[in-house]
Structure formats: C-alpha cells, structure tokens
Amino acid sequence: MAKNTAPKAPADARTGAARRTGPRQRRSVRREAAVNAAFQLAEREGTAGLTMRSLAQELDVDVSILYRLFRDKDELVLALCERTIEIELDEIGDIPDEEAWQDTLRRIADVTWSYQNRFPAITLLSFARTTGGPAEHRMVELLLSAFERAGLPPARAVLFYRAFIDTVLGLCAHSASLSSLAPEDREKDDSAWTRVYSHLPERQYPATAKHIDDLTAV
C-alpha cells in the first residue's frame, strides 16, 4: 500500500479535525484493544470461554462498555475474523504481476494454514463466517484474480474460488478441532487405526484390510 504523501494540514486545522474525529478515533482504539484481548482470551480459555462478560473482566471494564463498541458477541466474532484476514494478507504480501496463479494460490493456502493452526480457537470461531469487511474484500479479490489468470471464465472462476476456500478453511477447522481435544481423547482417536481397524475381520472388510498399513501410516 502506498504511503500517504499528502502535505500536512496547518496545526490549527489538524486540531479542529482532531476535535471532530477524536471520539471516532478513540472508539477505534478501544475496539482494537478489545479485539486483541479477545484473541488472547479465546486462545487461553477456548471458544466457550469467550463471552462479552469474560472479555469485560479481561479488560477490567464494565460489560456495558463493550456493548458500546460491539452490538453483540457476533459483531465481536466478525471483528476477530476481519483481524485474522488482515494479518494473513500482511503475511501474504504483494503479489507480483508475473507470479504464476498456482504459486499465488499455494502462497495463500500456506499462510492460511500456518496462521490458522497457530490460533485454533479463533479458527473455530471464524472459519465459516463471512464478514463483508474490507480485509475480506481484498482476499476475495486476490483469489478471484488468481483464478482469472488461470484463464477461467467468470462462472468457473467463482466455482473454483468456492472449492478452494472451502477446502483450505475446512482443513484448518478440522485441524483446529482436533487440537482442541483433551490429550487423552486425541490419543484415543489417533490410535483407533491400530486398536480397531487393524483388527477388523478381513472377510468382512477386505478393502480395509488390504490398505490397513497405509491407513495407519497416514
């Protein structure tokens, strides 16, 4: 993004602008602080631990303050989604005009997977949501542009976009869901292939028996 190189306004004009926009700017700062605290709270306590009341306690403010910043918890969750996309876009960086569309998609997928796995609770809260916000606008544009570079007509580009984003976010959500399990429960799931499937009768489950070594390997 290009830096703002416009000349600075005179001091008296800046002061007047500050008086006019100050409350809005202060509200933005408070929202940012609330979103940052919500990230930490969700990752520490899990998705069930993120409530407006628990967030107010985290910030040491009355819960009514939060309801001045967010209409409800859902608006807070959408703000978390937007923040997630903003950070991912920053990590993706600029896309060179000459970059192959496959490399662009691979870069988006890699960054999304890496980020979402660092913040599994936020992933579970946000992976299926549509924010309609500016960060999401940019991500949608980035993906559709990549599929256009692949030579797809609009209708096909949209279908491939949907398949791509559903696959990437679905895999992220699956990984996040597993990571939220208690260690003993995850171990029980992981060992099911050797405890259960490897002992199924071959006559009744011939395909499973044929592939059991590969199944347990993956």
N, C-alpha and C positions, 0 to 999 in steps of 0.2 A: 504494500500500500504506500502511495506516495506521501511524503511528509507535507504538512501544511506550510507553505512558504509565503502565505499572505502576510502583508505588513501588520504589525501590531497596532491596535487602536490606541488613541491617546489615553492617558491614565484616567481622566475623568469619565471617558466613555466606557472603559473597562469596568470602572467602579459601578457605573449605572447598570451595565449588563450583569455584573455580579449580583446586584440587588434584585434584578428581575429574575435571574435564573438560579440564584443561590439555593432556595428551597428545593428546586428540582435536582440540582447537583448533589445537595446533601442527601436527598432521598435515594439517589442512585448509589451514593457511597454506602448508605445503610443497607440497601439491597445487596450490594456486593459483599459486604461483611456477613450478612445473613446467609447468602449462598455459600460462602467459604465455610462458615460454621456448620451448615447443613451437610456439606461434603464430609467433614471430619466426623460429625455425629453419626451419619449413616454408615460410614466405614467402620466406626468403632462399635456401634450398637446394632447394626443390621437394619434392614428396611423397616422392620416393625418398630424400631427404636426412634425413627424419625417422625416426630409429631410436632405440631406447632407449639405445644406446651413444653416439650422437651427441648426444642430449639430455643425457646424463650429462656429456659433455665440455663442453657449452654451460653447464651449471650448475656445472661444476668439482666434481662429486661422483662417488663410486663408483657404478657402474650398479646395484649391489645396493640402494642407497638408493631408486632409482626403483621397483624391484620390490617394495618395501615399501609404496609408495604406489599402484601400479597392478599388477594381476595380470600384465598383458602389454601389448603395444603396442595391442591392440584396445581395452582399457579406457581407455587414454590417448586414443585417437581418439574414443571416445564422450564423454569429458570435454570434448574440443575441440568436439564437436557441441553439447553442452549449453551451453557458454560462448557459442557462436555464437547460439543461440536466445535466451539470456538478454539478450545485447546487442541483438538485434533487437527483443525485447519492450520493452526500455527505450526504444529509439528510436520504436517504435510508440506507446507511451504509453497513457494511459487512453482507453477507447472510450466516448464519451458515449452515454447510453441512446437519445437521439433520432437518432443518426447512421444514415444510410441504409446498408443492408447492402452495397450496391455500393461505397460510399465506404470502408467498413471493409476489404473485400477489396482495393480499389485501394491503400489505405494499406499493408496487409501486403505486397502484391506489390512496391510501390515500395521499401519499406525492405529487403525481402529481396534484391531485385535490386541495390540500391545497395551493401549490405553485402557480398554475396557477390562482387561484382565488385571490391571493394577487397581481398579476400583470396581470390584464385583457388585457391591451393594448398589452403587449408582447405576451400574449396567442393568440390574434387575428392575430398578425404578423407571428407567428411561428407554430401554431398547425398543419398545413397541409404540412409543409416543411420537406425535407429530407436533412440533412447536409452532410452526408458522413464523418463526423469528428470523432475524437477519442472518445468523450463522447457518441455520438450516437452509435458507435461500441459497447461500453461497455453495453449500455442499451439494445440493440438488443440481445447481448449475454446473458444478465441476464434474459430476458423474454423467449428466446428460451430454455434456460437451465431449467427454471421452468416448461415449458410445456413438456420437455423431462422427467423430474422427475414425471410428471403425467402419464407416460407410453405411450404417443402418438407417433406414427411413424412420420418420418420427414414431410411428406406431410400434415398430420393432424396438427402437431405442428405449421407449418407455417400458416395454415388457422386460427387456434385458436389465434396465435400471432396477425394476422392482425385484427381479430374481436375484440380482447381485446384492442389493441392500438387505433383502430378507435373509439370504444365506449367511452373509457376514454377521449381521446382528443376531441372527438365530444361533449361530455357533458361539458367539460371545455370551449370549444369555445362557446357553447350555453349560458352558464352562463356569460362568458365574454361579449358576445354581448348584453345580457340584461343589464348588469351593465353599459354599455357604453351609454345607452339611457338616455335622459333627464328625471328627476324625474317625470314630468307630463306625459310623454309618457309611462313610465313603469307602473305608476299607472293606466293609461288607459287600458293597456294590462292586468294587474292583475285583474282589476275589470270587465273585459269583461264577465267573467263567471257568475257573479251576475247581471250585467247590461243587457246582451244579452241572454246568453244561458239559464238562469233560466226562461226566459220569452218566449222561443220558444213554439209553439203550440204542445201539447202532441200528437195529432192525426197525425201530420206530422212528428214529431221527437220522437217517443215513446222510443227508446233506450236512447236518450239523457235525456229525462225527467225522466226516471227510475233511471238514475245514477247521476242526477244533484247535489245532496247533496255531494256525494263523489267527483265529479269533482271540485266543489268549494272548498272542503277541501284540495285538493292537488294542 
